[in-house]
Amino acid sequence: MSKQQQIDTIREIVKDVKFAMMTTVTNEGHLHACPMTTSETSLGAREIWFIGDKTTQAVANIQNNAQVNLSYVSQDSKDYVSINGEAKLVEDQAKLDELWSPIYNAFYEHGKEDENVQLIKVVPNGAEFWRSGSGIISAAKMAAAAIQDGKTADNLGENGSVEFE
């Protein structure tokens, strides 16, 4: 599979996934994960955008260590993507206006003018995906392998990784 095909596969998996688990690194070096709503994904431009809150541990962690990981799982729980990258805390009113949705008003007392609104841009370094295909076929292959001594399940799906330049 070519690099562009892998990027297209990753794009296809994440396009319909609204939430990512964003993992950051604490001051103590521990990992901290929290769900985030993905506001915009442009792998070609190497930009994944989120609207966060300045008072959260995730934003505090990014201020001290920009390395993050984003995990996505498809609605049917058969496809997975892990994206590693560098998070940037951005102040850009035009971008905020572009990304803002009225649903965010439920989280911020003063809407997009709230002082705690924080744009987060993740610049991907690399990504890996796993596609498991049909759950029924995979389950049948695993069951067949499980009852055969020394046999492992074959071809349970696709896996690929790509580095962004």
N, C-alpha and C positions, 0 to 999 in steps of 0.2 A: 504494500500500500504506500503510495507516495505521501510526502509531507502534506501537500494540499488536500489529499483525500482524508488524511487523519484529522486535519484542522476542520474539514467539512463534517466529519463524523462527530467531532466534539461539539461543533456548532449545532448540529442536528439534535444531539442529546440535550443540550442545555437550553435550547430556544423555548421550550415549553415548561421548563422548571422555574418556578417563581422564587423559590427559596434556596439559599445555599447555607451550608454550615461554614462559617468563617472561623478559622483557627488562628489565634495570635499567640505571641510569646509574652509571658508576664516578666516582670523585673527579676523574679526568682528563677527564671528559665523554664517555668512550667507552661504547658499548653493550655489555652483557654479557648473553648469553642462556643459560638452562639449562632442562632439562626438569623439570617439577614435576608431582606427582600432585594433581589437583584433588580435594579432599575434599568440598566442597559448593558448589553454585551456586544462588543465589537472586537472580535478576535483579530481581524485584519488590522485594525488600528491599535491593537494591544491595549484595550481599555475595557474594564468591567466596572460599572458604577453602582454605588450604594448610597443611600441616605441614612446616616447614622446619627447618634446623639453624643454630644461632647461630654456628657456626664457618665458614659458607660465605660466599663473596664476595657472593652475592645478598642475604643478610641485612645484611652490612656496607654494601652499596650502598643498601639501603632506609633504613638509619639516617641516611644523608647526603642522600638524594634519594628521596622517596617515589613519584616518577612511574615507573610501570611499564607494560608492554604485555604482554598475554597473547595468544598465537596458538594457534588450534585448527584441526585438519584432521580431517575425518571419516575413518572407517575405510576407506572406499572411495576416499579422496583426491579426491572430487568437490566437497566443500563446505568452505568456509574461513570462519573468524571471527577478527577482530582486535578486542581489547577494550583500551582505554586507561583508566587509572585511577590511584588513589592507594593505595599499600600501607601498611598499618599493622601494626606488630609488637605483638601482643596477648598479654597474660598473663591467661588465663581458664581455670581448671581445669575448670569445668563444660563449657565448649565443647570443650576438649581431650578430656574423657571422652566426649563425644558423637561426636566425629570419629575418635577413635582406633580403629585396626584392628590386630589381632595382627600383620599383615604389617609394620608399622612397627618391631616388635621386632628385625627383621633389621638395622635401621639405627641403633638406639640401644641401647647396652649395658645400660642400666637401664630400658628400656621407656619408658613415658610419664612416669616420674619422672626421667628423664635430664635433667641440667642444660642440655644443648644443644638440647632440643626447643623449637621456636619456632613459635607460631601466627602465620600471616600472613593478614590479611584485606585483600582488594583491594576498594575501593569504585569501581565503574565510573563513568567520566565519559561515555564514548561507546563505540560499537561499530560495526563494519562487517562485512557478510557478503557472500559470493559463493557462489552455487549454480550449478554448471555443468550440472546435469541429466544426461542420458544421455551417457556417454562415447562410445558408438558414434555417436550422432547428431551430437554436437559434432565428432568427428573427421571425419565425412562432410562437414559444413558447412565445416570448415577446409580439407579436401582440395579441395572444389569451388571455394572462393574462391582457393586457391593457384594453381590452373591457369587462372584467369580474370584477365587483365590488368586492374588497377585495381579489382578486386573485393575486398571484405573480408567476412569471415564475419559473418553476422547472427545475432542472438539466441542467443548461446552460453550463456545462463543468466540468473540474477537477481543483482542487486546492490542493496544498500540500506545505509543507515547511520542511526543513532539516537543522540541525546544523552539521557542519563539526568538526571533533575532531583532 
